[in-house]
Amino acid sequence: MRRQHDTTFDARAAASRGPFRAFRNVNYTRLWGSNVLMYTTRWMQMICLTWLTLELTEAPWLVALVGFFSMIPTLVLGLLGGLLADRADRYWLLVITQGVITAISVLMTLVLLLGVVQVWHGYVTAAVTGIAWALCFPARRALVYDLLGSSELTNAIALDTVGLNVSRMVGPALAGVLIDTIGVSGSFVVMTVGNALGLLLVYLIQVPPRQREVQQRQSVLKNLSEGFVYVRTEPVIMATIWITLFINLLLFSYSTMVPIIARDVLHVGPALIGALLAAEGLGALVGSMYMASSVNLRYHGRIYVGGSLLALIGLLAFSLSSWYIMSFPIMMVLGLGASGFATMQSAIVMLVAKADMRGRALGVVSLAIGGGPIGSLIVGAVAESISPVFAVRINALMGIIVLALITLCIPSIMDRIRPQPVETHH
Protein backbone atom coordinates (compact mmCIF):
# COMPACT_ATOMS: atom_id res chain seq x y z
CA MET A 1 0.00 0.00 0.00
CA ARG A 2 1.36 3.45 -0.89
CA ARG A 3 2.40 5.58 2.07
CA GLN A 4 0.53 8.92 2.25
CA HIS A 5 1.65 12.10 3.95
CA ASP A 6 1.00 15.84 4.00
CA THR A 7 3.51 17.81 1.90
CA THR A 8 2.04 21.33 1.94
CA PHE A 9 4.72 24.00 1.98
CA ASP A 10 5.08 26.87 4.43
CA ALA A 11 4.18 29.97 2.40
CA ARG A 12 6.19 32.24 4.69
CA ALA A 13 9.45 30.71 3.51
CA ALA A 14 8.59 30.76 -0.21
CA ALA A 15 10.44 33.93 -1.12
CA SER A 16 13.75 32.63 0.25
CA ARG A 17 13.74 29.33 -1.66
CA GLY A 18 14.46 30.56 -5.16
CA PRO A 19 12.91 29.74 -8.53
CA PHE A 20 13.16 25.96 -7.98
CA ARG A 21 11.59 25.90 -4.52
CA ALA A 22 8.74 23.56 -5.53
CA PHE A 23 11.36 20.87 -6.25
CA ARG A 24 11.89 20.53 -2.50
CA ASN A 25 8.81 18.33 -2.67
CA VAL A 26 10.05 14.98 -3.98
CA ASN A 27 6.62 13.91 -5.20
CA TYR A 28 6.15 17.10 -7.18
CA THR A 29 9.61 16.48 -8.68
CA ARG A 30 8.48 13.03 -9.82
CA LEU A 31 5.30 14.47 -11.31
CA TRP A 32 7.36 17.16 -13.04
CA GLY A 33 9.77 14.59 -14.46
CA SER A 34 6.90 12.49 -15.77
CA ASN A 35 5.30 15.56 -17.33
CA VAL A 36 8.55 16.53 -19.07
CA LEU A 37 8.92 13.07 -20.56
CA MET A 38 5.30 13.05 -21.69
CA TYR A 39 5.49 16.54 -23.18
CA THR A 40 8.71 15.62 -25.01
CA THR A 41 7.33 12.41 -26.50
CA ARG A 42 4.11 14.15 -27.53
CA TRP A 43 6.07 16.82 -29.43
CA MET A 44 8.15 14.09 -31.02
CA GLN A 45 4.98 12.24 -31.97
CA MET A 46 3.48 15.34 -33.61
CA ILE A 47 6.62 15.99 -35.70
CA CYS A 48 7.00 12.34 -36.70
CA LEU A 49 3.35 11.85 -37.64
CA THR A 50 3.08 15.10 -39.60
CA TRP A 51 6.29 14.30 -41.50
CA LEU A 52 5.18 10.71 -42.10
CA THR A 53 1.80 11.89 -43.41
CA LEU A 54 3.42 14.54 -45.60
CA GLU A 55 5.73 11.95 -47.15
CA LEU A 56 2.89 9.46 -47.69
CA THR A 57 0.31 11.91 -49.08
CA GLU A 58 1.84 15.33 -49.99
CA ALA A 59 -1.55 16.81 -48.96
CA PRO A 60 -1.77 19.75 -46.46
CA TRP A 61 -5.34 18.76 -45.54
CA LEU A 62 -4.31 15.21 -44.58
CA VAL A 63 -1.33 16.57 -42.63
CA ALA A 64 -3.66 18.91 -40.72
CA LEU A 65 -5.78 15.89 -39.76
CA VAL A 66 -2.92 14.72 -37.54
CA GLY A 67 -3.50 17.79 -35.39
CA PHE A 68 -7.26 17.29 -35.56
CA PHE A 69 -7.18 13.70 -34.32
CA SER A 70 -4.63 14.62 -31.66
CA MET A 71 -6.78 17.42 -30.20
CA ILE A 72 -10.40 16.43 -30.88
CA PRO A 73 -10.53 14.21 -27.75
CA THR A 74 -9.91 17.29 -25.62
CA LEU A 75 -12.95 18.98 -27.13
CA VAL A 76 -15.14 15.91 -26.60
CA LEU A 77 -13.76 14.68 -23.26
CA GLY A 78 -12.39 17.83 -21.59
CA LEU A 79 -15.29 18.21 -19.15
CA LEU A 80 -15.24 14.50 -18.34
CA GLY A 81 -11.54 14.81 -17.53
CA GLY A 82 -12.35 17.66 -15.14
CA LEU A 83 -15.10 15.61 -13.50
CA LEU A 84 -12.74 12.66 -13.07
CA ALA A 85 -10.19 14.99 -11.48
CA ASP A 86 -12.79 15.88 -8.82
CA ARG A 87 -14.37 12.44 -8.32
CA ALA A 88 -11.74 9.79 -9.09
CA ASP A 89 -8.39 8.90 -7.54
CA ARG A 90 -6.07 11.28 -9.40
CA TYR A 91 -3.06 9.06 -8.87
CA TRP A 92 -4.60 6.00 -10.52
CA LEU A 93 -6.11 8.13 -13.27
CA LEU A 94 -2.59 9.26 -14.18
CA VAL A 95 -1.16 5.73 -13.97
CA ILE A 96 -3.86 4.26 -16.23
CA THR A 97 -3.76 7.00 -18.87
CA GLN A 98 0.05 6.95 -18.88
CA GLY A 99 -0.11 3.20 -19.43
CA VAL A 100 -2.45 3.66 -22.39
CA ILE A 101 -0.11 6.21 -23.98
CA THR A 102 2.84 3.82 -23.57
CA ALA A 103 0.85 0.92 -25.05
CA ILE A 104 -0.22 2.80 -28.20
CA SER A 105 3.38 3.98 -28.67
CA VAL A 106 4.52 0.33 -28.57
CA LEU A 107 1.92 -0.68 -31.16
CA MET A 108 2.80 2.17 -33.56
CA THR A 109 6.49 1.30 -33.22
CA LEU A 110 5.76 -2.30 -34.20
CA VAL A 111 3.72 -1.20 -37.24
CA LEU A 112 6.60 1.01 -38.39
CA LEU A 113 9.28 -1.63 -37.81
CA LEU A 114 7.24 -4.21 -39.72
CA GLY A 115 6.95 -1.82 -42.67
CA VAL A 116 3.14 -2.01 -42.92
CA VAL A 117 2.35 1.55 -41.84
CA GLN A 118 -0.58 3.41 -43.42
CA VAL A 119 -1.85 6.95 -42.87
CA TRP A 120 -4.74 5.80 -40.66
CA HIS A 121 -2.30 4.19 -38.23
CA GLY A 122 -0.92 7.63 -37.48
CA TYR A 123 -4.41 9.05 -36.99
CA VAL A 124 -5.33 6.29 -34.54
CA THR A 125 -2.10 6.82 -32.59
CA ALA A 126 -2.75 10.56 -32.39
CA ALA A 127 -6.37 10.01 -31.32
CA VAL A 128 -5.65 7.45 -28.59
CA THR A 129 -2.87 9.61 -27.18
CA GLY A 130 -5.21 12.60 -27.30
CA ILE A 131 -7.94 10.69 -25.43
CA ALA A 132 -5.52 9.79 -22.64
CA TRP A 133 -4.31 13.39 -22.40
CA ALA A 134 -7.85 14.77 -22.31
CA LEU A 135 -8.76 12.49 -19.42
CA CYS A 136 -5.64 13.14 -17.35
CA PHE A 137 -4.78 16.81 -17.99
CA PRO A 138 -7.07 18.31 -15.31
CA ALA A 139 -5.93 15.67 -12.82
CA ARG A 140 -2.25 16.38 -13.57
CA ARG A 141 -2.76 20.06 -12.82
CA ALA A 142 -5.08 19.52 -9.82
CA LEU A 143 -2.56 17.05 -8.36
CA VAL A 144 -0.05 19.91 -8.16
CA TYR A 145 -2.38 21.61 -5.67
CA ASP A 146 -2.76 18.35 -3.71
CA LEU A 147 1.01 18.03 -3.40
CA LEU A 148 1.90 21.65 -2.64
CA GLY A 149 -1.13 23.69 -1.62
CA SER A 150 -1.71 27.26 -2.81
CA SER A 151 1.48 28.84 -1.43
CA GLU A 152 3.71 27.32 -4.12
CA LEU A 153 1.09 26.86 -6.83
CA THR A 154 2.22 29.60 -9.22
CA ASN A 155 5.87 28.54 -8.86
CA ALA A 156 4.97 24.90 -9.46
CA ILE A 157 2.88 25.68 -12.54
CA ALA A 158 5.67 27.94 -13.83
CA LEU A 159 8.19 25.13 -13.34
CA ASP A 160 5.84 22.75 -15.13
CA THR A 161 5.72 25.27 -17.98
CA VAL A 162 9.54 25.37 -17.89
CA GLY A 163 9.46 21.60 -18.37
CA LEU A 164 6.93 21.95 -21.15
CA ASN A 165 9.15 24.45 -22.91
CA VAL A 166 12.27 22.35 -22.46
CA SER A 167 10.32 19.57 -24.14
CA ARG A 168 9.32 21.98 -26.91
CA MET A 169 13.03 22.43 -27.61
CA VAL A 170 14.19 18.86 -27.11
CA GLY A 171 11.19 17.05 -28.63
CA PRO A 172 11.10 18.64 -32.11
CA ALA A 173 14.89 18.92 -32.37
CA LEU A 174 15.40 15.31 -31.33
CA ALA A 175 12.63 14.12 -33.66
CA GLY A 176 14.14 16.04 -36.58
CA VAL A 177 17.61 14.60 -36.01
CA LEU A 178 16.26 11.08 -35.52
CA ILE A 179 14.13 11.25 -38.68
CA ASP A 180 17.22 12.36 -40.63
CA THR A 181 19.41 9.60 -39.17
CA ILE A 182 17.32 6.55 -38.24
CA GLY A 183 13.91 7.43 -39.64
CA VAL A 184 10.44 7.69 -38.12
CA SER A 185 10.68 4.11 -36.84
CA GLY A 186 13.74 4.90 -34.74
CA SER A 187 12.05 8.00 -33.39
CA PHE A 188 9.12 5.93 -32.16
CA VAL A 189 11.47 3.51 -30.40
CA VAL A 190 12.92 6.45 -28.45
CA MET A 191 9.40 7.77 -27.75
CA THR A 192 8.31 4.41 -26.34
CA VAL A 193 11.24 4.35 -23.92
CA GLY A 194 10.39 7.90 -22.80
CA ASN A 195 6.74 6.99 -22.24
CA ALA A 196 7.70 3.96 -20.17
CA LEU A 197 10.01 6.06 -17.96
CA GLY A 198 7.19 8.60 -17.50
CA LEU A 199 4.89 5.79 -16.36
CA LEU A 200 7.47 4.65 -13.80
CA LEU A 201 7.81 8.15 -12.32
CA VAL A 202 4.03 8.54 -12.00
CA TYR A 203 3.81 5.17 -10.25
CA LEU A 204 6.39 6.32 -7.65
CA ILE A 205 4.39 9.41 -6.61
CA GLN A 206 3.00 9.39 -3.05
CA VAL A 207 -0.14 11.51 -2.84
CA PRO A 208 -1.40 13.08 0.42
CA PRO A 209 -5.02 12.33 1.38
CA ARG A 210 -7.64 14.86 0.40
CA GLN A 211 -11.20 15.44 1.49
CA ARG A 212 -13.92 13.90 -0.64
CA GLU A 213 -16.60 16.39 -1.57
CA VAL A 214 -20.35 15.78 -1.31
CA GLN A 215 -20.67 16.31 -5.05
CA GLN A 216 -19.22 12.84 -5.61
CA ARG A 217 -22.66 11.36 -4.88
CA GLN A 218 -24.35 13.52 -7.49
CA SER A 219 -24.96 12.46 -11.07
CA VAL A 220 -22.31 12.90 -13.73
CA LEU A 221 -24.51 15.25 -15.77
CA LYS A 222 -25.24 17.36 -12.71
CA ASN A 223 -21.53 17.71 -11.95
CA LEU A 224 -20.76 18.66 -15.54
CA SER A 225 -23.54 21.23 -15.64
CA GLU A 226 -22.34 22.67 -12.33
CA GLY A 227 -18.93 23.20 -13.91
CA PHE A 228 -20.49 25.28 -16.70
CA VAL A 229 -22.70 27.24 -14.31
CA TYR A 230 -19.84 27.94 -11.92
CA VAL A 231 -17.38 29.34 -14.47
CA ARG A 232 -20.09 31.69 -15.75
CA THR A 233 -20.23 33.28 -12.29
CA GLU A 234 -16.49 34.05 -12.32
CA PRO A 235 -15.66 36.71 -14.95
CA VAL A 236 -11.90 36.15 -14.65
CA ILE A 237 -12.26 32.41 -15.29
CA MET A 238 -14.71 33.13 -18.10
CA ALA A 239 -12.24 35.49 -19.80
CA THR A 240 -9.50 32.88 -19.36
CA ILE A 241 -11.67 30.24 -21.03
CA TRP A 242 -12.59 32.48 -23.98
CA ILE A 243 -8.96 33.44 -24.56
CA THR A 244 -7.90 29.80 -24.23
CA LEU A 245 -10.49 28.79 -26.81
CA PHE A 246 -9.43 31.31 -29.44
CA ILE A 247 -5.69 30.98 -28.85
CA ASN A 248 -6.00 27.23 -29.42
CA LEU A 249 -8.32 27.81 -32.37
CA LEU A 250 -6.23 30.46 -34.12
CA LEU A 251 -2.66 30.28 -32.77
CA PHE A 252 -1.60 26.73 -31.97
CA SER A 253 -3.25 25.22 -35.03
CA TYR A 254 -0.26 26.55 -37.01
CA SER A 255 2.03 23.76 -35.76
CA THR A 256 0.96 21.20 -38.37
CA MET A 257 1.73 23.74 -41.11
CA VAL A 258 5.33 24.32 -40.00
CA PRO A 259 6.80 21.25 -41.76
CA ILE A 260 5.07 22.25 -45.02
CA ILE A 261 6.07 25.94 -44.83
CA ALA A 262 9.61 25.09 -43.75
CA ARG A 263 10.06 22.58 -46.57
CA ASP A 264 8.37 24.53 -49.38
CA VAL A 265 9.03 28.20 -48.41
CA LEU A 266 12.15 28.09 -46.23
CA HIS A 267 13.59 25.11 -48.15
CA VAL A 268 14.93 23.08 -45.22
CA GLY A 269 14.73 19.42 -44.17
CA PRO A 270 13.58 17.56 -41.02
CA ALA A 271 16.57 18.49 -38.82
CA LEU A 272 16.20 22.25 -39.40
CA ILE A 273 12.42 21.96 -39.13
CA GLY A 274 12.95 20.45 -35.69
CA ALA A 275 15.39 23.24 -34.83
CA LEU A 276 12.81 25.83 -35.91
CA LEU A 277 10.24 24.43 -33.51
CA ALA A 278 12.94 24.12 -30.87
CA ALA A 279 13.52 27.88 -31.20
CA GLU A 280 9.93 28.41 -30.10
CA GLY A 281 10.63 26.22 -27.08
CA LEU A 282 13.77 28.22 -26.26
CA GLY A 283 11.82 31.49 -26.20
CA ALA A 284 9.13 29.87 -24.07
CA LEU A 285 11.77 28.53 -21.69
CA VAL A 286 13.17 32.02 -21.11
CA GLY A 287 9.70 33.36 -20.34
CA SER A 288 8.68 30.53 -18.03
CA MET A 289 11.99 30.71 -16.12
CA TYR A 290 11.36 34.40 -15.49
CA MET A 291 7.89 33.64 -14.13
CA ALA A 292 9.19 30.77 -12.01
CA SER A 293 11.66 33.24 -10.45
CA SER A 294 8.88 35.66 -9.53
CA VAL A 295 7.44 35.26 -6.02
CA ASN A 296 5.02 38.19 -5.81
CA LEU A 297 3.02 38.06 -9.01
CA ARG A 298 -0.27 39.92 -8.62
CA TYR A 299 -1.50 40.65 -12.12
CA HIS A 300 -1.54 37.18 -13.63
CA GLY A 301 -4.11 38.22 -16.23
CA ARG A 302 -1.87 40.91 -17.69
CA ILE A 303 0.87 38.35 -18.28
CA TYR A 304 -1.73 36.01 -19.77
CA VAL A 305 -3.15 38.58 -22.20
CA GLY A 306 0.22 40.15 -23.00
CA GLY A 307 1.82 36.78 -23.71
CA SER A 308 -1.07 35.79 -25.97
CA LEU A 309 -0.72 39.03 -27.94
CA LEU A 310 3.04 38.64 -28.33
CA ALA A 311 2.61 35.05 -29.58
CA LEU A 312 0.05 36.15 -32.18
CA ILE A 313 2.34 38.94 -33.39
CA GLY A 314 5.14 36.38 -33.68
CA LEU A 315 2.89 34.10 -35.73
CA LEU A 316 2.04 36.99 -38.06
CA ALA A 317 5.73 37.77 -38.52
CA PHE A 318 6.48 34.09 -39.22
CA SER A 319 3.89 34.07 -41.99
CA LEU A 320 5.62 37.08 -43.59
CA SER A 321 9.13 35.59 -43.48
CA SER A 322 10.69 33.73 -46.39
CA TRP A 323 14.17 33.31 -44.87
CA TYR A 324 15.08 30.69 -42.30
CA ILE A 325 17.56 33.01 -40.60
CA MET A 326 14.67 35.42 -39.84
CA SER A 327 12.11 32.75 -39.01
CA PHE A 328 14.31 31.28 -36.27
CA PRO A 329 14.34 34.35 -33.95
CA ILE A 330 10.70 35.05 -34.83
CA MET A 331 9.79 31.63 -33.47
CA MET A 332 11.68 32.46 -30.28
CA VAL A 333 9.48 35.55 -29.83
CA LEU A 334 6.38 33.46 -30.47
CA GLY A 335 7.50 31.01 -27.79
CA LEU A 336 8.23 33.80 -25.32
CA GLY A 337 4.66 35.00 -25.64
CA ALA A 338 3.22 31.49 -25.51
CA SER A 339 4.95 30.89 -22.17
CA GLY A 340 2.93 33.71 -20.58
CA PHE A 341 -0.25 32.19 -21.95
CA ALA A 342 0.59 28.61 -20.91
CA THR A 343 1.79 29.41 -17.38
CA MET A 344 -1.09 31.67 -16.41
CA GLN A 345 -3.85 29.67 -18.09
CA SER A 346 -4.11 27.04 -15.34
CA ALA A 347 -2.67 29.19 -12.55
CA ILE A 348 -5.45 31.79 -12.88
CA VAL A 349 -8.19 29.16 -12.78
CA MET A 350 -6.73 27.29 -9.81
CA LEU A 351 -6.17 30.51 -7.83
CA VAL A 352 -9.65 31.89 -8.48
CA ALA A 353 -11.81 28.72 -8.40
CA LYS A 354 -13.31 27.31 -5.20
CA ALA A 355 -11.62 24.14 -3.95
CA ASP A 356 -14.56 21.85 -4.69
CA MET A 357 -14.95 23.28 -8.21
CA ARG A 358 -11.29 23.40 -9.20
CA GLY A 359 -11.24 20.17 -11.21
CA ARG A 360 -14.44 20.99 -13.07
CA ALA A 361 -13.21 24.51 -13.85
CA LEU A 362 -10.03 22.98 -15.27
CA GLY A 363 -12.25 20.60 -17.22
CA VAL A 364 -13.95 23.56 -18.89
CA VAL A 365 -10.48 24.92 -19.70
CA SER A 366 -9.65 21.55 -21.26
CA LEU A 367 -12.83 21.84 -23.31
CA ALA A 368 -11.66 25.25 -24.52
CA ILE A 369 -8.27 23.78 -25.41
CA GLY A 370 -10.31 21.44 -27.60
CA GLY A 371 -10.82 24.36 -29.98
CA GLY A 372 -7.48 23.27 -31.41
CA PRO A 373 -8.84 20.47 -33.63
CA ILE A 374 -11.39 22.77 -35.21
CA GLY A 375 -8.56 25.20 -35.88
CA SER A 376 -6.53 22.39 -37.46
CA LEU A 377 -9.38 21.55 -39.84
CA ILE A 378 -9.85 25.20 -40.79
CA VAL A 379 -6.15 25.90 -41.31
CA GLY A 380 -5.82 22.66 -43.29
CA ALA A 381 -8.75 23.51 -45.55
CA VAL A 382 -7.49 27.06 -46.18
CA ALA A 383 -3.96 25.75 -46.80
CA GLU A 384 -5.29 23.19 -49.29
CA SER A 385 -7.41 25.72 -51.21
CA ILE A 386 -5.13 28.80 -51.03
CA SER A 387 -1.76 28.24 -49.30
CA PRO A 388 -0.34 27.29 -45.88
CA VAL A 389 1.26 30.73 -45.52
CA PHE A 390 -2.06 32.51 -46.10
CA ALA A 391 -3.82 30.21 -43.65
CA VAL A 392 -1.33 31.01 -40.87
CA ARG A 393 -1.37 34.75 -41.63
CA ILE A 394 -5.16 35.12 -41.52
CA ASN A 395 -5.29 33.15 -38.25
CA ALA A 396 -2.78 35.53 -36.63
CA LEU A 397 -4.73 38.63 -37.69
CA MET A 398 -8.04 37.21 -36.50
CA GLY A 399 -6.46 36.18 -33.20
CA ILE A 400 -5.20 39.70 -32.47
CA ILE A 401 -8.66 41.15 -33.14
CA VAL A 402 -10.50 38.57 -31.00
CA LEU A 403 -8.04 38.92 -28.10
CA ALA A 404 -8.60 42.68 -28.05
CA LEU A 405 -12.38 42.23 -28.07
CA ILE A 406 -12.34 39.75 -25.16
CA THR A 407 -10.12 42.02 -23.07
CA LEU A 408 -12.40 44.99 -23.73
CA CYS A 409 -15.56 43.01 -22.90
CA ILE A 410 -14.18 41.41 -19.69
CA PRO A 411 -11.63 43.93 -18.37
CA SER A 412 -11.44 42.21 -14.96
CA ILE A 413 -8.93 39.77 -16.49
CA MET A 414 -6.41 42.62 -16.16
CA ASP A 415 -7.11 43.14 -12.44
CA ARG A 416 -5.16 41.73 -9.50
CA ILE A 417 -5.84 38.05 -8.86
CA ARG A 418 -6.96 37.28 -5.31
CA PRO A 419 -6.62 33.55 -4.57
CA GLN A 420 -9.09 31.45 -2.63
CA PRO A 421 -8.22 30.72 1.04
CA VAL A 422 -5.69 27.94 1.55
CA GLU A 423 -7.30 24.50 1.81
CA THR A 424 -6.14 22.37 4.75
CA HIS A 425 -5.27 18.74 3.99
CA HIS A 426 -6.39 16.05 6.42
Secondary structure, 3 states (H helix, E strand, C coil): CCCCCCCCCCHHHHHHCCCCHHHHCHHHHHHHHHHHHHHHHHHHHHHHHHHHHHHHHCCHHHHHHHHHHHHHHHHHHHHHHHHHHHHCCHHHHHHHHHHHHHHHHHHHHHHHHHCCCCHHHHHHHHHHHHHHHHHHHHHHHHHHHHHHCCCCHHHHHHHHHHHHHHHHHHHHHHHHHHHHHCHHHHHHHHHHHHHHHHHHHHHCCCCCCCCCCHHHHCCHHHHHHHHHHHHHCCHHHHHHHHHHHHHHHHCHHHHHHHHHHHHHCCCCCHHHHHHHHHHHHHHHHHHHHHHHHCCCCCCHHHHHHHHHHHHHHHHHHHHHCCCHHHHHHHHHHHHHHHHHHHHHHHHHHHHHCCHHHHHHHHHHHHHHHCHHHHHHHHHHHHHHHCCHHHHHHHHHHHHHHHHHHHHHHCHHHHCCCCCCCCCCCC
